[in-house]
Amino acid sequence: MATYTAEAMTVAGVALTSRSAASGDKIVPDDNLFLIITNGGGAPINLTVAVPGNNSYGEANPDPVRAIANGATKAVRLLREWADPSDGLIALSWSATTSVTYYVVRG
């Protein structure tokens, strides 16, 4: 498990740090937070964000699932309210991690 903080994109540009997807990855919430995910594997994968708590109807909040096709790169926005109040972090769950990398950025 690793915890990552977003790198700020600037007008002048920034050299981003590539992260390897791993079980238990967590992200520090930020405004305008995005993951740029590359699936270099031979099969599609899913990224699931575990959203804690219940909605106003008392039902469990849905866990957003984002599909990334094999050989594709996809940008995914993460919302601050997806953070778990117990640790203040956004929890990521990958269906597979082999050949999956990502950047954590804020606009």
C-alpha positions, -999 to 999 in steps of 0.1 A, spaced: 0 0 0 12 35 -8 -3 69 -3 2 96 -29 -3 133 -31 -13 151 -63 13 169 -83 2 204 -96 1 210 -133 14 244 -142 14 266 -173 52 261 -175 47 223 -174 58 198 -148 76 165 -149 51 140 -134 60 110 -113 47 77 -127 32 53 -101 27 16 -104 -8 4 -94 -7 -17 -63 -32 -32 -38 -42 -7 -12 -32 25 -30 -46 56 -14 -47 92 -25 -47 124 -5 -79 144 -15 -74 176 -34 -94 200 -55 -94 193 -92 -78 159 -86 -72 135 -115 -56 101 -121 -41 96 -156 -41 58 -159 -23 37 -185 -32 1 -189 -2 -15 -206 -17 -50 -200 -34 -73 -225 -68 -71 -210 -91 -44 -197 -90 -34 -160 -113 -17 -136 -105 10 -110 -130 10 -81 -130 38 -56 -143 27 -22 -167 54 -10 -177 51 26 -209 60 43 -245 62 33 -266 86 12 -295 106 24 -318 75 20 -297 54 43 -283 33 15 -246 26 11 -229 52 -12 -221 36 -46 -184 27 -53 -176 43 -87 -160 19 -112 -140 32 -141 -130 8 -169 -96 12 -187 -92 -7 -219 -61 -27 -226 -34 -5 -242 -53 26 -234 -47 57 -213 -76 73 -195 -80 104 -172 -103 99 -142 -114 126 -119 -115 119 -81 -139 138 -58 -129 151 -24 -160 136 -9 -149 101 -18 -123 103 11 -129 79 41 -134 100 72 -115 74 93 -81 82 76 -90 112 53 -78 93 21 -94 81 -11 -90 43 -14 -83 27 -48 -89 -9 -58 -76 -23 -90 -90 -54 -107 -54 -61 -120 -21 -42 -114 3 -58 -139 15 -32 -164 -8 -5 -149 7 29 -141 -8 62 -132 -1 98 -124 -18 117 -96 -23 153 -107 -44 184 -99 -53 210 -124 
